[in-house]
Amino acid sequence: MKNKRIRQIDIARKAGVHQSTVSFVLNRSDSGDKTGTVRIPPETIEMIQKIASEMGYKPNRSALELRGQRSYVIGMLMQPPGQRLFYERFARLLIMEQIAYQRGYRIIIGHLFSARQQINDYVDDFLSRRVDGVLCLAHYLGDQSHLITGRLAVLPNVVYFNKPLGVSNAYYVGTDYSDGIEQLIAHFVSKGRRNIGIALMGRKYYPMTERIKGYESGLKKADIEYDEKKVWAGPETMILTEELLDQMVSKLVETAKVDAIIAADDEWACLIMKRLHNRGIRIPEDIALAGYDNMSMSTLVTPSLTTVDCNYELIGKAMIDMLLELIEKTDSEKAKMQKHFIVKPRLIVREST
């Protein structure tokens, strides 16, 4: 015998509340006020959710979609919080959650490592929850990158942080890494430095490819010849081991004789600073040093670190604004939307240069 489908009215009867209250709690239906003006006591919400779970309630997704009802849920994919630098960077982007909440939406977060099954599970979860859109902050995962963008193609209204690889007509908000490097080179040149080296996390990772473009164009604007000896590209794992750090310093300082170094980010810059100090090299007197991202550590070292601020707060606001536009506009209105928004970074000059 086929099991009877549990309806919202069944839950309402058992809970002793009106069906509209159950509908608001379980579906955030159009009959309820999604901005929060409908006040339901927390204990009532908890009771309804508990009864629904005990009775095995499953929403009729097809019926909801036919009615054009939104879920008022947004999915977000980001780097795992255990990666400290990523966590600090993305914490600045979490203004998105605050704006979404103010607009009546909730965000569910998935932390991506690299496993293929994990990517599939998160996308399946987003589909089952009928998310209205997705914010993707983690789609540069080496040879797994295409899996993420490919799976996200089945979801509605996806906005990426930075341009996704291999996806045409994508909506994204990014930072101009190339411009940030150009600003650093112009600053070094203004200080009389012309033998400028750069340390990168590989050459395939999009933020690194944009940095090398900025490095080349910045040198050209300063009428400085590009020299491959002054470019050190480490592994794309982003982990700078003691051995790799020695290789970098040997190439850039001993072989290329640079008088300034641009590090891939602030963490790398701090590690380079420590290694140069250990070798008796003064910063900035002997070698000027700059990082990237304006992390909190950049003000905690001595000398304090010159860096580039990507303005992640503005990026976060632009991302959620773009996604909510996609969710709330008609198809004809979407066709007129700007698909890309690039935030210009700003140079932060401190003692290391």
C-alpha angles and dihedrals in degrees: 000000000000115000115247114249111245110235131201090247088059091054091045092053093050092045093045094233136114118276090239089062091053090046092052094049098044103032107015084227126196089255089070131066107253095193094073102260090119104083116207117173112248091236090056092050090049092048093050092048091048094049091046090052094046092049092048095241116185120182119240097245095185092055091048092051092048088055090050090237119166123222093216087221124122125196122219129193118197143156118283113274091233089076095084100200093047090049093054092046095049093042085070089056092056091091078093090073092052093050092045091052091051089054093050099261132122126211126218114197130213121191111215122207108167110277117129092217091051091055091050092047094053093048091048089050091051090049093049090050090048093229114200092220146340134238110206117199096158117057102119100087102139113247089358094064096093090052091060097047091041094053093043089058089080092059126083124247107003121184119189133206101236126352112311118229118251096002118120121205092013122161112233145154117211148162126250100243091172092057091048091056091046089054091052093050092048088051093050091049091050086057092052096259115136103152095078124173131190133206117207138187093237125299104262100063106098097232088052095048088052091049092054090050089053091046092054095044093044091053091047092052089051091048091243119143116240113244120189090207088071094056119084117185117190130190121303090236084086090222113129107204125194090256093051091046090055090049091051095048092045093052099042101034106028101031105027094032093216121186094200135032130200110203124208091245142342095275092055090046091055091050091049090048091055093048092049091049090052089054092051094251113145123224121243097354095066101018128010115219134198135179134195135239101035095245120180091258090066091076096042099064128078116267095029112243128255107221147152123261113214093195094235092179091063090044090053092050092048091049096053092042090053093047094049089050089053092049097046102037128084120247091258090051092048090056089065095049123112106249099198132045120181121195116211113230123224132225117243110200117203138154101293093077 
